Amino acid sequence: MIIPDLEALARDCWAGTHWHDTFPREIDQVAPLKLPLVIAKQSSINAQAARDWLQRRGMVVSLPHDQRDLHGCLVAHCGRGFIFVSATDSSEEQRLTIAHEVAHFFVDYLLPRQQVIQVLGAQMAAVLDGLRPPTPAERAAAILSHVRLGAHVHLLPRPGIEADDEMRVVHAEDRADRLALELVAPRACVHDVLDDLAARQPLTPEAARTALAIHFGLPAYVFHDTIQDMVRRSPPSFVEDLLAGLRQQR
């Protein structure tokens, strides 16, 4: 599969909308406008709840028998996606969950599907949707080796619940996390917020996380790795004071 440019994907998602320069970004409103997605908020989310919601609407999709309490869940099938979100979570946590599942829909389902159809033809949709098996020639196509056939399901457990740490899964989660942040807290905008904060007060890790959380409407914890990464990669500027603070925490 062609590796996508995550920043370009995020920019395209907001292009042409009046939310592109507004924060916090209402990802729950723009995603269904730009993508074949439905977002359903429910008081309790697990695989069974998602299965029941789909069945009530005439859709039978195989989901894992998983009873874990979830922040969210993505079910993608036949070119469409359904994102289930816990309505009892804070608005900040819901925004993050939706962005994370939108990212999975983008890079783990929709883009691979589009690439296969573009290369091998529209008849491949039936194979990708699990409606017929691939022919030997279709299976031999290298592009199919990186695409999951049938419904795509992603579960987002709550912290502390055991997760799959297979390297392939870890890589997919890391990529989804990076795209999710780019969707709702673009890296360039993060720099702008921190530059503005540094001009007004000493920049500590705690102050930086708090400012970013308020500006982007996200849980503060999601910016810990972002700040550390910016310190490692960025030239000396506003991060000099931040670096000193981070060293004290290590």
C-alpha positions in Angstrom: 0.0 0.0 0.0 1.2 3.5 -0.8 2.2 5.3 2.4 -0.1 8.3 2.8 1.1 11.9 3.6 -0.8 12.3 6.9 -0.5 16.1 6.9 -2.0 16.3 3.4 -4.8 13.9 4.4 -5.7 16.1 7.4 -5.6 19.3 5.3 -7.8 17.8 2.7 -10.3 16.7 5.3 -10.9 20.3 6.4 -10.4 22.0 3.0 -13.5 23.9 1.9 -15.1 23.9 5.3 -15.5 26.9 7.6 -14.0 24.8 10.4 -10.5 24.7 8.9 -9.1 27.6 11.0 -11.4 27.2 14.0 -10.5 25.4 17.2 -11.6 23.2 18.9 -12.4 21.5 15.6 -15.8 19.8 15.4 -14.6 16.6 13.8 -17.9 14.9 14.5 -19.6 17.4 12.2 -17.0 17.6 9.3 -16.1 13.9 9.1 -19.6 12.7 7.9 -19.7 15.6 5.4 -16.4 14.7 3.8 -16.4 10.9 4.2 -18.9 8.0 3.9 -19.1 7.9 7.7 -21.9 7.7 10.3 -21.1 8.7 13.9 -23.3 7.2 16.7 -22.9 8.3 20.3 -24.2 5.8 22.9 -24.1 5.6 26.7 -22.3 2.3 26.6 -19.9 1.1 23.9 -18.7 -2.5 23.4 -18.6 -4.8 20.4 -22.1 -6.2 21.3 -23.6 -2.7 21.4 -22.2 -1.9 18.0 -23.5 -5.2 16.6 -26.9 -4.5 18.0 -27.0 -1.0 16.5 -26.1 -2.3 13.1 -28.6 -5.2 13.2 -31.4 -2.9 14.1 -30.7 -1.1 10.8 -30.5 -4.3 8.8 -26.8 -4.7 8.7 -25.2 -8.0 9.7 -21.5 -7.7 10.2 -19.2 -10.1 12.0 -17.7 -8.4 15.1 -15.4 -10.0 17.7 -17.0 -11.4 20.8 -15.4 -8.7 23.0 -17.1 -7.4 26.1 -14.5 -4.7 27.0 -15.8 -1.3 27.8 -14.6 1.0 25.0 -14.0 4.7 24.2 -15.0 3.9 20.7 -15.4 1.4 17.9 -15.1 1.6 14.1 -16.9 -0.8 11.8 -16.2 -0.3 8.0 -17.9 -2.4 5.3 -18.9 -2.0 1.7 -17.2 1.4 1.4 -18.9 2.9 4.5 -17.8 3.4 8.1 -19.7 3.5 11.4 -18.0 5.1 14.4 -19.4 4.4 17.8 -18.4 6.7 20.6 -19.1 6.7 24.3 -21.5 9.6 25.1 -20.5 9.4 28.8 -16.9 10.5 28.0 -16.0 14.2 28.2 -16.3 16.2 25.1 -12.5 16.3 24.9 -12.2 12.5 25.1 -15.0 12.1 22.5 -13.2 14.5 20.1 -10.0 12.5 20.4 -11.9 9.1 20.0 -13.6 10.3 16.8 -10.4 11.7 15.3 -8.6 8.4 16.1 -11.3 6.3 14.5 -11.6 8.6 11.5 -7.8 8.1 11.1 -8.2 4.4 11.1 -11.0 4.6 8.5 -8.8 6.8 6.3 -5.6 4.8 6.3 -6.5 1.3 7.2 -9.7 0.9 5.2 -10.7 3.6 2.7 -7.3 4.4 1.1 -6.3 0.7 0.7 -9.7 0.0 -0.8 -9.4 2.8 -3.2 -5.9 1.8 -4.2 -6.9 -1.8 -5.0 -9.9 -0.7 -7.0 -7.8 1.8 -8.9 -5.2 -0.8 -9.8 -7.3 -3.9 -10.3 -10.7 -2.5 -11.3 -14.1 -1.9 -9.9 -14.9 -5.7 -9.8 -12.5 -5.9 -6.9 -15.1 -4.2 -4.6 -17.0 -7.6 -4.2 -13.7 -9.2 -3.1 -12.8 -6.5 -0.7 -16.3 -6.6 0.8 -16.1 -10.4 1.3 -18.9 -11.1 -1.2 -16.8 -13.5 -3.3 -13.4 -15.0 -2.9 -10.5 -13.6 -5.0 -9.5 -15.6 -8.0 -5.9 -17.0 -8.0 -4.8 -14.2 -10.2 -6.4 -11.6 -8.0 -4.8 -13.1 -4.8 -1.5 -13.2 -6.5 -1.6 -9.4 -6.9 0.9 -8.0 -4.4 -1.4 -5.2 -3.5 -3.9 -7.6 -2.0 -1.3 -8.9 0.5 -1.6 -5.7 2.5 -5.4 -5.4 2.4 -7.9 -7.0 4.8 -10.8 -8.6 3.0 -14.4 -8.3 4.4 -15.4 -5.9 7.2 -12.8 -3.9 9.0 -13.3 -3.5 12.8 -11.3 -1.5 15.2 -11.9 -1.3 19.0 -10.5 1.4 21.1 -10.3 0.1 24.7 -10.1 2.3 27.8 -6.7 2.8 29.5 -5.6 -0.1 31.6 -7.4 -2.7 29.5 -5.0 -5.2 27.9 -4.4 -4.4 24.3 -2.8 -6.3 21.4 0.9 -5.4 21.2 1.7 -7.1 17.9 4.1 -4.9 16.0 1.8 -4.6 13.0 -1.0 -3.4 15.4 1.3 -1.1 17.3 2.4 0.5 14.0 -1.2 1.0 12.9 -2.1 2.5 16.2 0.8 4.9 16.1 -0.1 6.0 12.6 -3.7 6.5 13.6 -2.6 8.5 16.6 -0.5 10.8 14.5 -3.2 11.4 11.9 -5.8 11.9 14.6 -3.7 14.7 16.2 -3.0 16.2 12.8 -6.8 16.3 12.2 -7.7 18.1 15.4 -4.4 19.6 16.5 -2.2 20.3 13.5 1.5 20.3 14.2 1.9 23.8 12.7 -0.9 25.2 14.9 0.6 23.5 18.0 3.8 25.4 17.3 1.8 28.7 17.0 0.1 28.1 20.3 3.4 27.4 22.1 5.1 30.3 20.5 2.3 32.6 21.6 2.4 31.2 25.1 6.2 31.5 25.4 6.0 35.2 24.4 3.7 35.8 27.4 5.1 33.6 30.2 7.9 31.0 31.0 7.0 27.9 29.1 6.9 24.8 31.3 5.7 21.3 30.2 2.6 21.6 32.4 1.7 25.1 31.1 2.3 23.9 27.5 0.0 20.8 27.9 -2.7 22.9 29.6 -2.6 25.6 26.9 -2.8 23.0 24.1 -5.6 21.1 25.8 -7.7 24.2 26.1 -7.0 25.5 22.6 -7.6 22.3 20.8 -10.3 20.9 23.1 -8.4 17.6 23.8 -7.3 15.8 27.0 -4.0 17.2 28.2 -2.3 13.9 28.3 -2.3 13.5 24.5 0.3 16.3 24.2 3.0 14.7 26.3 4.7 12.8 23.5 4.1 15.6 21.1 6.0 18.1 23.2 8.8 15.7 23.8 9.0 15.0 20.1 9.1 18.7 19.2 11.9 19.2 21.7 13.9 16.4 20.0 13.3 17.6 16.4 13.0 21.4 16.6 15.8 23.9 16.5 16.4 26.0 19.5 13.6 28.7 19.8 10.6 28.6 22.1 11.5 25.0 23.1 14.7 26.0 25.1 12.8 26.6 28.3 10.6 23.6 27.6 13.6 21.3 27.2 14.8 22.3 30.7 11.5 21.5 32.2 11.3 18.2 30.5 14.7 17.2 31.7 13.6 17.8 35.3 10.7 15.3 34.7 12.9 12.5 33.4 
